Amino acid sequence: MIGVDPIDEWSKAQERVIALLEGASAEQVESRVPSCPDWTVRDLFSHMVGLGTDVVAGDEPDDHNETWTAKQVEARRDHSVAQLVEEWRATAEPLRAWMREHGPRPLGDVIIHEQDLRGALGVPGGKDSGGVALIRDRFAPRVGGRLPEGTTLGLVGKQWSWASDDGDPEQADVVLHADEFELHRASLARRSANQIRSWTTKGDVEPVLDAFATLGDLPAEDRTE
């Protein structure tokens, strides 16, 4: 996305997440995260902190597998939010240097999980950030790559649109109309099949629902942040 610095967006998202966690009560920190139901808010934050530490240390498997992420959480099981924030701040500049050399892949983790945390805590924010736009543009083609052969998909927001065949989104076989943020979260498997159905203005969406399961199964219940 022209004019948006992904490393700067990572830094801004980090500060938003820190403010979010520092403003959470002890009870909220131990609450479950609907988008990551095996984890509490503290667990998810531990993963986010641990990912940065591991990437800087050169410990990053290609698939970000469950064993790797679980180790990040377990290693910080007894850490307070303040301790996690301290570690993350210490990792920030080395991670920015890593991204300048290797690319801004870690931006996805912080942008995606910021909204997961906001959904768990009921504190909206960050929806219009440049980072969200960058990850939206990164994941829309992943949805496109999962479509049934010969089927085209158009996503139409208020100020953003995308077509799987690079044509006119309104002329695609299946067309969805929704707010850009909702389409973004759907592309991350953070919206239910019923939500996606409700946005469909053209075509049969049923065969393309699985294309949205980029990061796991679609949730059974509707989701909002």
Secondary structure as GFF3:
##gff-version 3
##sequence-region A 1 225
A	DSSP	alpha_helix	6	22	.	.	.	ID=ss1
A	DSSP	alpha_helix	26	29	.	.	.	ID=ss2
A	DSSP	beta_strand	32	33	.	.	.	ID=ss3
A	DSSP	beta_strand	36	40	.	.	.	ID=ss4
A	DSSP	alpha_helix	41	56	.	.	.	ID=ss5
A	DSSP	alpha_helix	66	74	.	.	.	ID=ss6
A	DSSP	alpha_helix	81	102	.	.	.	ID=ss7
A	DSSP	alpha_helix	106	121	.	.	.	ID=ss8
A	DSSP	alpha_helix	130	144	.	.	.	ID=ss9
A	DSSP	beta_strand	153	156	.	.	.	ID=ss10
A	DSSP	beta_strand	161	163	.	.	.	ID=ss11
A	DSSP	three_ten_helix	169	171	.	.	.	ID=ss12
A	DSSP	beta_strand	174	177	.	.	.	ID=ss13
A	DSSP	alpha_helix	180	186	.	.	.	ID=ss14
A	DSSP	alpha_helix	193	198	.	.	.	ID=ss15
A	DSSP	beta_strand	200	202	.	.	.	ID=ss16
A	DSSP	three_ten_helix	206	212	.	.	.	ID=ss17
###
